[in-house]
Amino acid sequence: MENDFGSLDLRSDEVTYTYKGETYRLSSHPYEPCLYLWKDGVCVCTLHNAYNPEDLVRAFTAGKTITTNYSKDFDKEFDETGFCRVLSAALDSGQDNMDLFYAAKLAKSK
């Protein structure tokens, strides 16, 4: 069920995020911890210092949180809803490239 911050679909090999009626496919890069949000075959946002979709699936399907040590200016621990809040802030910013910690700072004001 989608809330104001969207929802993740973790049930298939292809992790998706639905927000404001749009569905984004999540992917990652093996060398730098980037998370890519794709819509209609176009990468619309890259989050640096983020997570790969497999880590999200592993944590959130087990009811756990994900954590980071990148910045002291935002919550270091995210449950699934909190992470959706970060993704929504990144998309709402209109920027196509940012660090996870910046998106998390934006999410605090949502």
C-alpha positions in Angstrom: 0.0 0.0 0.0 1.4 3.4 -1.0 1.5 6.2 1.6 2.5 9.8 1.1 6.1 8.8 0.6 5.5 5.9 -1.8 6.1 2.2 -1.5 8.7 -0.4 -2.4 7.9 -3.7 -4.1 10.5 -6.1 -2.8 8.8 -9.3 -4.0 10.5 -9.9 -7.3 14.0 -9.9 -8.8 13.4 -6.3 -9.9 12.9 -4.0 -7.0 10.6 -1.1 -7.7 9.5 2.0 -6.0 6.1 3.6 -6.7 5.5 7.3 -5.9 2.8 9.7 -7.0 1.5 7.0 -9.4 4.8 6.5 -11.1 6.9 3.3 -10.8 10.7 3.4 -10.8 13.0 0.4 -11.1 15.9 0.4 -8.6 19.4 -0.8 -9.6 22.9 -0.3 -8.3 26.5 -0.1 -9.4 29.0 -2.7 -8.1 32.0 -0.4 -7.6 30.5 2.7 -5.9 27.5 2.3 -3.6 25.1 4.1 -5.9 21.3 3.5 -6.2 19.7 4.3 -9.5 16.0 5.1 -10.0 14.9 4.3 -13.6 11.6 5.3 -15.2 10.8 4.2 -18.8 14.4 3.1 -19.4 15.9 6.5 -18.3 17.8 7.0 -15.1 16.0 9.9 -13.4 18.0 10.0 -10.2 21.3 8.6 -8.9 21.9 8.4 -5.1 25.5 8.2 -4.2 26.7 6.4 -1.0 23.4 4.5 -1.0 22.4 0.8 -1.0 22.0 -1.9 -3.6 18.5 -3.3 -4.0 19.5 -6.7 -2.7 20.5 -5.1 0.6 17.1 -3.4 0.8 15.3 -6.6 0.1 17.3 -8.6 2.7 16.8 -6.0 5.4 13.2 -4.9 4.8 11.7 -8.4 4.2 13.3 -9.5 7.5 11.7 -6.5 9.3 15.1 -4.9 9.9 16.5 -1.4 9.3 19.4 -0.2 7.2 22.1 2.0 8.7 24.8 4.3 7.4 27.7 6.2 8.9 28.1 8.8 6.2 26.8 11.9 8.1 25.7 13.0 11.5 23.2 15.5 10.0 20.4 13.0 9.4 18.9 9.8 10.8 21.5 7.0 10.4 18.9 4.3 10.5 16.0 3.7 8.1 13.1 1.4 8.2 11.2 0.8 4.9 8.9 3.8 5.3 11.8 6.0 6.3 13.8 4.9 3.2 10.7 5.6 1.0 10.7 9.1 2.5 14.3 9.6 1.4 13.5 8.4 -2.1 10.5 10.7 -2.3 12.6 13.7 -1.2 15.2 12.9 -3.8 12.6 12.7 -6.6 10.8 15.8 -5.4 14.0 17.8 -5.4 14.2 17.5 -9.2 17.9 16.8 -9.0 19.2 13.8 -11.0 22.3 13.2 -8.9 22.9 13.6 -5.1 24.3 11.9 -2.1 22.1 9.8 0.1 22.9 12.0 3.1 21.6 15.1 1.2 18.4 13.3 0.3 18.0 12.3 3.9 18.4 15.9 5.0 15.7 16.9 2.6 13.5 14.1 3.9 13.7 15.5 7.4 11.8 18.6 6.3 9.0 16.6 4.6 
